[in-house]
C-alpha cells in the first residue's frame, strides 16, 4: 500500500500482540513497522488456563489440556494453543507447538537472525503489563518474563531482546 510506504505503527491487545509481532518479524519486504505498543501480550507464553487459578479443578483441567494441547488438531484449530507453554514440559512445547517457539526464535536448529533484526529495527517498543492481570500466567510474560524450565517459580526477568 502506497499510504504505508513510509512505515506504520502497530498497537496490540492480548493475543493480538502475537499477530502484531508476527507482522514485524515475518513480513519481509513490506512497509516498515516503526513503533509497536503491546497491551498485556503473552509474549513469553502462558503457563495455565486463563482465570483458572491453582485449585484442584484447575490442576485437573490443566492436565487434560496438557494431554492434547500440542496435538496437530488443537494446534491447527485453537489459537491459544499456539502460546500455551507449560514450564514443566518445555521439550514437548518446542517440538509440537507451532507458533510461539518460532515467533520467539526458541528453536535451536531453526533460529532465524532476520526475525531478531526485524524486531530490533523498531524505533520504539512499549510493553504494558497489567498489575492485577489474572489471565496471563505469569503476568510478567507481557514483558517477556517467564518461569525457568521445569518450574512454576520464580518468574525470571526477560532476556535481552
One Martini backbone bead per residue (centre of mass of N, CA, C, O) as a GRO file, in nm:
protein
  161
    1UNK     BB    1   0.095   0.037   0.024
    2UNK     BB    2   0.140   0.366  -0.022
    3UNK     BB    3   0.051   0.484   0.263
    4UNK     BB    4   0.286   0.282   0.410
    5UNK     BB    5   0.581   0.339   0.298
    6UNK     BB    6   0.687   0.500   0.569
    7UNK     BB    7   0.512   0.354   0.769
    8UNK     BB    8   0.402   0.199   1.086
    9UNK     BB    9   0.177   0.114   1.347
   10UNK     BB   10   0.138  -0.099   1.641
   11UNK     BB   11  -0.152  -0.220   1.824
   12UNK     BB   12  -0.186  -0.445   2.098
   13UNK     BB   13  -0.414  -0.705   2.230
   14UNK     BB   14  -0.308  -0.952   2.369
   15UNK     BB   15  -0.297  -1.190   2.127
   16UNK     BB   16  -0.255  -0.963   1.908
   17UNK     BB   17   0.050  -0.927   1.962
   18UNK     BB   18   0.145  -1.180   1.804
   19UNK     BB   19   0.059  -1.077   1.532
   20UNK     BB   20   0.225  -0.821   1.533
   21UNK     BB   21   0.498  -0.967   1.558
   22UNK     BB   22   0.467  -1.128   1.299
   23UNK     BB   23   0.476  -0.886   1.115
   24UNK     BB   24   0.753  -0.785   1.198
   25UNK     BB   25   0.920  -1.067   1.155
   26UNK     BB   26   0.784  -1.208   0.874
   27UNK     BB   27   0.742  -0.933   0.693
   28UNK     BB   28   0.904  -0.900   0.421
   29UNK     BB   29   0.917  -0.608   0.204
   30UNK     BB   30   0.757  -0.418   0.354
   31UNK     BB   31   0.651  -0.198   0.536
   32UNK     BB   32   0.751  -0.042   0.811
   33UNK     BB   33   0.773  -0.086   1.148
   34UNK     BB   34   0.809   0.151   1.397
   35UNK     BB   35   0.579   0.091   1.619
   36UNK     BB   36   0.519  -0.095   1.935
   37UNK     BB   37   0.215  -0.165   2.114
   38UNK     BB   38   0.170  -0.348   2.424
   39UNK     BB   39  -0.126  -0.504   2.568
   40UNK     BB   40  -0.109  -0.777   2.735
   41UNK     BB   41   0.109  -0.990   2.627
   42UNK     BB   42   0.209  -1.340   2.551
   43UNK     BB   43   0.528  -1.347   2.472
   44UNK     BB   44   0.623  -1.614   2.664
   45UNK     BB   45   0.356  -1.709   2.744
   46UNK     BB   46   0.131  -1.951   2.897
   47UNK     BB   47   0.084  -2.176   3.195
   48UNK     BB   48  -0.241  -2.148   3.180
   49UNK     BB   49  -0.553  -2.129   3.238
   50UNK     BB   50  -0.744  -1.881   3.229
   51UNK     BB   51  -0.883  -1.804   3.541
   52UNK     BB   52  -0.822  -2.062   3.727
   53UNK     BB   53  -0.566  -2.118   3.898
   54UNK     BB   54  -0.477  -2.367   4.184
   55UNK     BB   55  -0.679  -2.571   4.203
   56UNK     BB   56  -0.800  -2.882   4.147
   57UNK     BB   57  -0.954  -2.812   3.889
   58UNK     BB   58  -0.706  -2.686   3.743
   59UNK     BB   59  -0.528  -2.932   3.747
   60UNK     BB   60  -0.714  -3.107   3.579
   61UNK     BB   61  -0.748  -2.920   3.335
   62UNK     BB   62  -0.446  -2.899   3.266
   63UNK     BB   63  -0.403  -3.205   3.217
   64UNK     BB   64  -0.601  -3.229   2.982
   65UNK     BB   65  -0.475  -3.014   2.803
   66UNK     BB   66  -0.183  -3.122   2.796
   67UNK     BB   67  -0.251  -3.387   2.637
   68UNK     BB   68  -0.359  -3.197   2.357
   69UNK     BB   69  -0.237  -2.909   2.282
   70UNK     BB   70  -0.003  -3.042   2.069
   71UNK     BB   71  -0.187  -3.122   1.869
   72UNK     BB   72  -0.267  -3.075   1.551
   73UNK     BB   73  -0.562  -2.999   1.585
   74UNK     BB   74  -0.532  -2.782   1.806
   75UNK     BB   75  -0.314  -2.609   1.663
   76UNK     BB   76  -0.513  -2.557   1.403
   77UNK     BB   77  -0.795  -2.451   1.593
   78UNK     BB   78  -0.641  -2.312   1.860
   79UNK     BB   79  -0.481  -2.034   1.930
   80UNK     BB   80  -0.379  -2.063   2.236
   81UNK     BB   81  -0.197  -2.317   2.177
   82UNK     BB   82   0.042  -2.133   2.049
   83UNK     BB   83   0.102  -2.010   2.379
   84UNK     BB   84   0.121  -2.266   2.540
   85UNK     BB   85   0.354  -2.299   2.832
   86UNK     BB   86   0.494  -2.556   2.995
   87UNK     BB   87   0.758  -2.561   3.215
   88UNK     BB   88   0.738  -2.897   3.255
   89UNK     BB   89   0.737  -2.913   2.897
   90UNK     BB   90   0.948  -2.795   2.682
   91UNK     BB   91   1.011  -3.012   2.469
   92UNK     BB   92   0.717  -3.031   2.362
   93UNK     BB   93   0.683  -2.738   2.289
   94UNK     BB   94   0.918  -2.726   2.079
   95UNK     BB   95   0.804  -2.965   1.898
   96UNK     BB   96   0.466  -2.889   1.876
   97UNK     BB   97   0.456  -2.596   1.875
   98UNK     BB   98   0.369  -2.368   1.599
   99UNK     BB   99   0.439  -2.058   1.704
  100UNK     BB  100   0.611  -1.937   1.949
  101UNK     BB  101   0.892  -2.064   1.896
  102UNK     BB  102   0.927  -1.908   1.633
  103UNK     BB  103   0.875  -1.615   1.726
  104UNK     BB  104   1.109  -1.654   1.967
  105UNK     BB  105   1.353  -1.817   1.864
  106UNK     BB  106   1.371  -2.128   2.022
  107UNK     BB  107   1.490  -2.296   1.785
  108UNK     BB  108   1.802  -2.407   1.760
  109UNK     BB  109   1.780  -2.525   1.441
  110UNK     BB  110   1.581  -2.241   1.360
  111UNK     BB  111   1.722  -1.986   1.359
  112UNK     BB  112   1.643  -1.629   1.286
  113UNK     BB  113   1.796  -1.330   1.229
  114UNK     BB  114   1.563  -1.168   1.097
  115UNK     BB  115   1.372  -1.147   1.335
  116UNK     BB  116   1.559  -0.981   1.515
  117UNK     BB  117   1.609  -0.748   1.320
  118UNK     BB  118   1.316  -0.656   1.292
  119UNK     BB  119   1.262  -0.608   1.595
  120UNK     BB  120   1.517  -0.412   1.635
  121UNK     BB  121   1.402  -0.186   1.422
  122UNK     BB  122   1.247  -0.053   1.615
  123UNK     BB  123   1.196   0.254   1.752
  124UNK     BB  124   0.951   0.143   1.937
  125UNK     BB  125   0.887  -0.023   2.260
  126UNK     BB  126   0.574  -0.110   2.423
  127UNK     BB  127   0.526  -0.265   2.747
  128UNK     BB  128   0.221  -0.373   2.895
  129UNK     BB  129   0.144  -0.439   3.232
  130UNK     BB  130  -0.089  -0.583   3.439
  131UNK     BB  131  -0.094  -0.589   3.776
  132UNK     BB  132  -0.391  -0.770   3.790
  133UNK     BB  133  -0.337  -1.010   3.616
  134UNK     BB  134  -0.537  -1.328   3.548
  135UNK     BB  135  -0.464  -1.444   3.257
  136UNK     BB  136  -0.167  -1.417   3.275
  137UNK     BB  137   0.081  -1.691   3.306
  138UNK     BB  138   0.259  -1.484   3.380
  139UNK     BB  139   0.231  -1.144   3.372
  140UNK     BB  140   0.541  -1.102   3.273
  141UNK     BB  141   0.500  -1.184   2.972
  142UNK     BB  142   0.454  -0.884   2.878
  143UNK     BB  143   0.796  -0.867   2.933
  144UNK     BB  144   0.924  -1.165   2.880
  145UNK     BB  145   0.856  -1.313   3.126
  146UNK     BB  146   0.949  -1.626   3.306
  147UNK     BB  147   0.991  -1.939   3.368
  148UNK     BB  148   1.170  -2.189   3.443
  149UNK     BB  149   1.269  -2.474   3.354
  150UNK     BB  150   1.055  -2.694   3.546
  151UNK     BB  151   0.898  -2.430   3.668
  152UNK     BB  152   0.665  -2.200   3.867
  153UNK     BB  153   0.937  -2.086   3.996
  154UNK     BB  154   1.042  -1.815   3.934
  155UNK     BB  155   1.033  -1.519   3.782
  156UNK     BB  156   1.192  -1.427   3.502
  157UNK     BB  157   1.356  -1.217   3.342
  158UNK     BB  158   1.423  -1.081   3.066
  159UNK     BB  159   1.588  -1.097   2.796
  160UNK     BB  160   1.765  -0.993   2.562
  161UNK     BB  161   1.651  -0.881   2.241
   0.00000   0.00000   0.00000
